[in-house]
Amino acid sequence: MSNDICQLYYVDEERVARARARMRDDRTIVDLAETFKVLAEPTRVRILHAISEEELCVCDIAAVVNATQSAISHQLRILRSARLVKSRKDGKMVYYSLDDDHVRCLFEEGIRHLRGD
């Protein structure tokens, strides 16, 4: 028999009530799921990794991740709309960086989780 199911059906109402009280509202849950969905694309993760230490322009990012500028621009639009990256214009150049330290922490926590730290 699987260890993933209860052998005896019993609902502990107090535990359920505590868990429900800690649950985030539906909007937050949906927004968090959308953020994880954005992070499910390897090219986007490569972009985040590339700009995690230094802001880069589209040309630089394309060279780092070995993709076309058009493909990078498309992915950056998605990352910007998810508030994971921000841009800064300097003359004719646009530089991209992580939106804030929360994104860096999210990225680093994911890496630590994979390593089992």
N, C-alpha and C positions, 0 to 999 in steps of 0.2 A: 504494500500500500504506500502511496505517496506521503512524504513528510510535509507537503505543502497544503494539506487539508486537515481540518480538525477531525479527530476520530469520534468525537462526541459533539453534537450540536448544542451549544450553549452560548447565549449572548450575555455578556457582563454589561448591564445597562450603565453602571457608573463609569466604566472605562470608555464605553461608547460616548457617553455624555461629555467626558473630558476631551476625548479626541475631536468630537464635533465642535466643542467650544474653541479649540485651537485652530480649527480649519480656517483658511483664508477665504475671503469672499470670492464668488465665481469669476468676477472680472480679473482679479489678481491671478487666479489659477489659469485662466485662458491666456492672459498676457505672458505668464511664465512658460506655458506650453509653447506659445509662439516663439519665444526667445530660444528655447531649446530646439525648436524646429529649424530656426535660422542657423543654429550651430551644427545642425546635422549634415551640412554640406562641406566636404573636405576642403574645397577651394576657399571657402569663407574662413575656415579655421586656419588655413595657411596664411591668409591675409592678416588675420588677427595676430598670429604668431609673428609675422614679419614686422608689423607696426607696434608690437608690444614694448619695444625698447626705444624706438626712434621713429619719428614721423617720416613718412615717405610719400612721394608723389606717385601717380598712377603708373608712370613709366618705370619707376624703381620697383614698385610692387609687382608689376608684370614680369620684370626681369628676375626678381627673387623667386616667384612661384611658377615661373615658366609658363605664362599664359599670355594671351593677347590683351592689349590695352582695353579693347572693347569688352572682353569677358570680365576683366577686373572692374571696369566702370560699372557694369551691370551688377556685379556682386557687391560693390561698395554702396550702390543705391539701396540694396536690400539691407545691408549692415547699418547704414545711416538711418533708414526708416525704423529699424529695431533699436535705435539709440545705442548701438554698440561701437560705432566709430563717429568721429567728428572731423570736419575739414577746416583748414585755415588757408586763406588765399594770401599769397605773397607775390604781388605783381601779376604776371601771367601764369604763375604756378599755383597749384592747389596741393596742399599737403594733408595727409590723413594720419590720424592717431587714434588710440583707444579713447572712447568717450569719457571715461573716468576710471578711477582706481577700482571701482566695483567690477568692471569688465576684466581688468587685469587679475583680480582676485578670483573671479569665476573661472577664468582660463587656467590659472595656476592651481586652483583646487581640483579641477578636472584632471590635470597632469598628475598631481599628488595621488588622487584616487586611483588612477591607472597604475601607478607605481606601487601602490599599497602602503604609502607613507602614513 
